[in-house]
Amino acid sequence: MKLKFLAALAALTLFLAITPLWAHHSFAAEYDGKQLITLKGVITKVEWTNPHIYFYIDVKDGAGAVTNWAVEGYPPNTLKRTGFSRENLKPGEEITVTAYKSKDGSNTAAGREVTFPDGSKKFAGPIGQ
């Protein structure tokens, strides 16, 4: 009986140890490292959470139609260490983002560089792979 309990406890411990790994994903699995796009739009929402930040921008096309894009960035702690804070992304502010388009065709991208209205720039994510 004691052996079964220890085996179950070991299995549970192993399961809990590897669960966070499922949350992470490969850049190459989701994004096209050869398809760099430029998005210019207004910030609508900021999710400054682990494992990666997301911010959303409304982008107008040539005909004036608006599409909301989700842009994924590095983890919050990584950005904070480089001088990029949540306060840099202000809803209602227009920014320009260079990013890598998602492979699934959705309006999702892996952010590379963000240019702010004053011309300053911050890196939000990796170079294409």
C-alpha positions as CSV (number, residue, x, y, z in Angstrom):
1,M,0.0,0.0,0.0
2,K,2.8,2.4,0.9
3,L,4.5,1.6,-2.4
4,K,1.4,2.5,-4.4
5,F,1.1,5.8,-2.4
6,L,4.7,6.7,-3.1
7,A,4.3,5.8,-6.8
8,A,1.2,8.0,-7.1
9,L,2.9,10.9,-5.3
10,A,5.9,10.6,-7.6
11,A,3.7,10.6,-10.7
12,L,1.7,13.7,-9.4
13,T,5.0,15.5,-8.6
14,L,6.3,14.8,-12.1
15,F,3.0,16.0,-13.7
16,L,3.1,19.2,-11.7
17,A,6.7,19.8,-12.6
18,I,6.2,19.6,-16.4
19,T,2.8,21.3,-16.6
20,P,4.3,24.8,-17.1
21,L,6.2,23.6,-20.1
22,W,3.0,23.0,-22.0
23,A,2.1,26.7,-21.8
24,H,5.2,27.7,-23.8
25,H,5.4,27.3,-27.5
26,S,8.0,27.5,-30.3
27,F,8.3,30.7,-32.3
28,A,8.8,28.7,-35.5
29,A,5.6,26.7,-34.9
30,E,3.4,29.8,-34.7
31,Y,5.1,32.6,-36.6
32,D,6.8,33.0,-40.0
33,G,10.3,34.3,-39.4
34,K,10.6,35.4,-43.0
35,Q,7.4,37.4,-43.1
36,L,8.2,40.7,-41.4
37,I,5.2,43.1,-41.4
38,T,4.7,46.6,-40.3
39,L,1.5,47.5,-38.4
40,K,0.5,51.1,-37.6
41,G,-2.4,51.5,-35.2
42,V,-3.9,52.6,-32.0
43,I,-3.4,50.5,-28.8
44,T,-6.7,49.1,-27.6
45,K,-5.6,46.7,-24.8
46,V,-2.5,45.6,-22.9
47,E,-2.1,42.2,-21.2
48,W,1.2,42.4,-19.2
49,T,1.2,38.8,-18.0
50,N,3.4,35.7,-18.1
51,P,4.5,33.8,-20.1
52,H,4.4,36.6,-22.8
53,I,2.8,40.0,-23.0
54,Y,0.1,40.8,-25.6
55,F,-1.0,44.1,-26.7
56,Y,-3.8,44.8,-29.2
57,I,-3.9,47.5,-31.9
58,D,-6.5,48.7,-34.3
59,V,-5.0,49.0,-37.7
60,K,-6.8,50.8,-40.6
61,D,-6.3,49.5,-44.2
62,G,-6.3,51.7,-47.3
63,A,-10.1,51.6,-47.5
64,G,-10.5,52.7,-43.9
65,A,-11.6,49.3,-42.6
66,V,-10.2,48.6,-39.0
67,T,-8.7,45.3,-38.0
68,N,-7.7,44.5,-34.4
69,W,-4.3,42.8,-34.2
70,A,-2.9,40.8,-31.3
71,V,0.9,41.3,-30.9
72,E,2.9,38.9,-28.7
73,G,6.0,40.1,-27.0
74,Y,8.7,38.9,-24.6
75,P,7.9,38.0,-21.0
76,P,7.2,41.0,-18.7
77,N,10.4,40.5,-16.7
78,T,12.6,40.3,-19.9
79,L,11.0,43.6,-21.2
80,K,11.4,45.3,-17.8
81,R,15.1,44.5,-17.7
82,T,15.5,46.2,-21.1
83,G,13.7,49.3,-20.0
84,F,10.3,48.5,-21.6
85,S,7.5,48.8,-19.1
86,R,3.8,48.4,-19.2
87,E,3.5,52.2,-19.0
88,N,5.1,52.5,-22.4
89,L,2.0,51.0,-24.0
90,K,-0.8,53.5,-23.4
91,P,-4.3,52.6,-24.7
92,G,-5.4,55.2,-27.3
93,E,-1.8,56.0,-28.4
94,E,-0.8,55.3,-32.0
95,I,2.3,53.1,-32.5
96,T,4.1,51.4,-35.3
97,V,5.1,47.8,-34.8
98,T,7.4,45.6,-36.9
99,A,6.4,42.0,-36.3
100,Y,6.3,38.5,-37.7
101,K,3.0,37.3,-39.1
102,S,1.3,34.2,-37.7
103,K,1.4,31.1,-39.9
104,D,-2.3,30.4,-39.3
105,G,-3.4,33.6,-41.1
106,S,-5.0,35.1,-38.0
107,N,-4.4,38.8,-37.1
108,T,-1.7,37.7,-34.6
109,A,1.9,38.6,-34.8
110,A,5.2,38.2,-32.8
111,G,6.3,41.8,-32.1
112,R,9.8,42.7,-32.9
113,E,10.2,46.5,-32.5
114,V,7.7,49.2,-31.3
115,T,8.1,52.8,-32.4
116,F,6.4,55.3,-30.2
117,P,4.9,58.7,-31.2
118,D,8.1,60.5,-30.0
119,G,10.2,58.4,-32.4
120,S,11.7,56.3,-29.6
121,K,11.9,52.5,-30.1
122,K,11.9,49.5,-27.9
123,F,12.4,45.8,-28.8
124,A,9.3,43.7,-27.9
125,G,10.5,40.3,-29.2
126,P,12.9,38.2,-31.1
127,I,14.5,38.4,-34.5
128,G,12.8,36.0,-36.9
129,Q,14.1,32.4,-36.8
